[in-house]
Amino acid sequence: MRFWMYIFFVGLMQVTMAQNSNGVDGDSAFAKANSSYTAENYQEAIDAYESILQSGQHSAEVYFNLGNSYYKLNQVGPAIYNYEKALQMEPSNKDFKNNLKFAEQLRVDAVEDAAKNPVQEFLNNLAGSLSVDNWAYVSIMLALVTILMFLLYHYAMTTGKKRLFFTLALIGLILMTLSIVAANYSQNLMEDNEQAIIYSQETITRTEPKDSGTASFTIHEGTKVTVLEEYEGWTHIEVANGSRAWLPSADLKKL
C-alpha cells in the first residue's frame, strides 16, 4: 500500500513540475525586458521579449508583457495578437482578458458576431476554458486519483468502504474520460478554426486572390479573422459577421 501511495505522489509531483516548466525560467533576459518596460523603454522591451520567444521560451507571461509593450506604443495589431497568444496558454486569466478588451477598443473595425448555435457556443466555451495542455494535466491528475481509489477499494476491509472507493473510482474514470474528450475537442477546434490578427493598418480585401480582383471590403489593424485557405501569397478569410474575402498573407499574422 505504501508503495502505491509513493507512486501516486511521485506522479503528482511530476505533473506539477511539468506545469511549472512552461513558465519563464526567470533568466536575465526576462528580467532585462521587464526592467526596460518599467523604465518605459517600450521598444527596447519589445526587442527583449521577442528575443526570448525566438529562443524558444514561450510562456503566457512573455506574450502578455509583450502585448502590454505594443499597447503602450499604440500598435494595436501586435498588442491584440500577443494578448490572444497569452490567452491561448491561459484561457481563464482575467488580466489577459481585460487587457485584450482595452486593446480591442482601439480597433477601427467594430464587427458584430454572426448568430451562433447556443449549444455549439457552450461546448466551444467549455472546451476553451482550459488550454489543451491543461486539459491533459487534468486528465493525468484524474487518472492518478482513479488509480488510487481503485487501490483503496482493493485494500478496503469493509463493504461500506469498498462501495465508497469504487464509486469514487468510477466517478474519477468518467471525469478523466470527459477531460480527454475535452482536450481532443479543443485541439480539433483550434486546427479547424485557425485564426489570425490583421497587422496591416488598412487592407482592401478582394473577391479573388489577385490584385486585379474586385474590391470586397476594407479591414483594419487588430481585427481577428478565421483563416479558410491560402493560395500563392493570398489568404481567404472570414470575419466574425460571416463576410469572406481574400487579402495578401503578409497583411495578417496567424495565431
N, C-alpha and C positions, 0 to 999 in steps of 0.2 A: 504493500500500500504506500509506504513512504517513497519507494522508487517512482511510482506513477505520479505522486504529488510533486516530486522533484522534476520530472519530465514536463509536467504542466507549467510549473513556474519558470523553468528554463525557456520553454516556448513562449510564454508571456513576455519575458524579458527580451527575447529576440524580436518579437513584433514591435515592442516599444522602441528598441534600438533602430529598427528599420524605419520607423516613422521619423525619428529624430535625424536620421541620415539624410532626409530630404531637405532639411533646412540649411541655412548658410553656415559654413564652418567657423564663422567668427574670425576670419583671417584679416590681415591688414588691408587687403583690397576693399573689403566691405566696410571696414572702419573708416578708411580714407574717403570712400564715396559718401558715407554718412556725414563726415566732417565737412566735406565740400558742400553738401546740401544745407547743413546747419549754418554755414558761413554765407549762404545764399549765392554760392558759385554753382549755379544750376547746370550750366553746360559742362563744367568740369565733373559734376556729379553724374551727369548722363553718360559721359565718356567712361567713367569708372564703373558704373553699373553695367553698361553694355559690355565692357571688358570681362566682367565677372560671368555674364551669360555666355559670351563667346568661349570662355574657358570650360564650359560645360556644367557650371554650378547654377542650376535652375532652381529657384525657390520662389514661393509666393511673396516673401519679404522683398526680394530684389525687384521683382516685377512691380510691386506696389510702390516702392520708393522711386523706381524709375518713372512710373506713371505720375507720381507727385512732381518730379523734377520737370517733366514735359508740361504738366499742367501749369506750373509756375511761369513757364515761358510761353503760355498760351498756344502750345502746339497740340491742338485738340485730337487729331488723329492718333498720334503716338501715345498720348495720355490715355485715351479710351482703350487702345489696343493693349497696353500693359496692365490696366485695371482688369480687363477681361481675362488676360492670361493669369493674373493673380487669382481671380475668381474660379478659373478652371481648376486650380490646385486646392483652393479653399472656398467652395461654393457658399458656405454659410457665414463667412466673415462679414460682419456688419460694417466695419470700417471700409472694406473694399467696395461694398455695395453703395455706401454713402458717397464716397469719393467719385465713383463711377457716375452717379446721378448728377453730381456737381459738374463733372466734365461734359456730360450729355447736354446740359443746359446751354453750353457754348456752341452746340451744333447749329448750323443753318437749317438743315432739314428737320422738319417735325413730321415724321412718318407715323401714321396710325396703323396699328396692327390689324390684319385681316381677321375676320371671325374664325375662332378656333373651336375644335371639338373639346368640350369641357372634360370629358373622360381622358382623352389623349393628353390634354394640357396637364391634368392632375398627375398622370403617370410620368410625364416628362419632368415635371417639377419634383416629384418624389425621387425619381432616379437621379436627377441633377442636384439633389440636396447634399450629396457627397460626391467626391471625385471617384474615378474608377479605382484608384489605388486605395482610397479609404474604404470603399465597399469591400475590396479584397482583404484589408486588415480586419474589418468587421467579421467577414466570413471565417478567417483564421481564428479569431477570438472565440466565435461561437462554436467552431469545431473543437477547440480545446475544452471549452466548457461542456460541450456534449459528451466528449470522451470521459471527462471527469465524472459526470453524472452517471454514465454507464458503469464506470468503475465502482462508484459508491453504491450503485444498485446491486452490483455483483457481490460486494462485500457486506451489504447491509444484513443485519441479523434478524430484523423483524419484518413482518408483512407490510406494516404501515410505512416504514422507511423505504422498503423496496418499491412500493407503489408511488411514493413521493418522488424518488430519484428517477424512476422510469418515466414518470410524467414530465419531469423537468428535462430529461434527456430527449424525449420526443419533441417537446417544445423547442429545445435548442436545435434539433435536427431540422425542424420546419423553418425556423428563423434563418438558419445557416443556408438552407436551400433558397429561401427568398432573397437573401443578400447576394448570393451568387447570380441569381436571375437578374437582380437589380444592377449588378456590376456589368453583366453582359448586355443588358438593355441600354445602360448608359454608354457603353463603348460603341454599340451599334448606332446609337443616336448621334454620337459625335462623328462617326465615319459617314453616316448617311446624310448628315446636315452640316457639311463643312462650311464654316463661316469665316468672314473676313471683315476688315475695317478699311474704309476708304481713306487713303493717305493724301491723295491729291486735293488741293483746296477746292477745285471745281472741275468736274468732268462731265462732258456731254456724252451720254450713252448712245449706242447705235442699235438699230434693229438687226444688223448683220455684223459679223466680226471683221469689219474693214472700215477704213477711214471714210470711204465714199458711201457708207451705209446711211440710211435715213436717220436723222436725229430722233431720239426717243424721249428722253427726259434728262434734266440736269441733276447731278448728285454731288454732294459736298463732303468735305473732310469730316471724318468721325462717324459717318453713317455705317451701321452694321448691316451686312448683306449675307445672303446664303450663296455659296458657290455651287452652280449647277454643272458646269463643264468648262473645259479650257481648250482653246484651239489656236495654234500658231500666234502666241503672244496676246491673245484676247481671252477674256473670261466672261462667261454667261452668268449673270447674277439674278437673284430675286430679292426684292426689297420686302420689308415686313408687311406692306399693304398688298403684296401679291404681284406688283409690277415686275416685269422681266425685261432685260436688255443686255447688250454686250458693251464692255469697256476694255481699254488696254490693261493687261495684267499688272503693268508697272504702277497703276493708279491705286492699287489696294495691297493689303498685306493679310495673308491668311493666318487665322488663329491656330 
